[in-house]
Amino acid sequence: MASQPPASGFDLNRSTIISLLYLVGVVTALPTLIGVVMAYVWRGDAHPDWEDNHYRYHIRTFWLAVLYGLIGGVTTLLGIGFLILLVIPLWMIVRAVVAMSAAQRHAPVANAGTWLW
């Protein structure tokens, strides 16, 4: 299913909703959990082709954040973990904005398999 981006204004599509939840989730974790559940559920529904890699990107963002959080937590004993834990929210913000920008254009996320952004 191909769809055209809106001529003007803000398109509140599924990927944008998940990105917004991830942005709010930087402050409190519950919206991020809701966002990843929605990504898992919505990837099984009928959707435009460009959304396929958005769901992969969002799910990957969540699990990488969990992994980075675990690494940060373990390495706090070495003194570097605090830096890792401080960078994770910034990393999530960048990934959410990248996904939202692509979603507004109804385009796939470039390099959805990256560990960075």
Summary of the structure (lengths in Angstrom):
residues: 117
radius of gyration: 14.9
end to end distance: 26.4
largest distance: 51.8
contacts: 342
relative contact order: 0.19
helix: 66%
strand: 0%
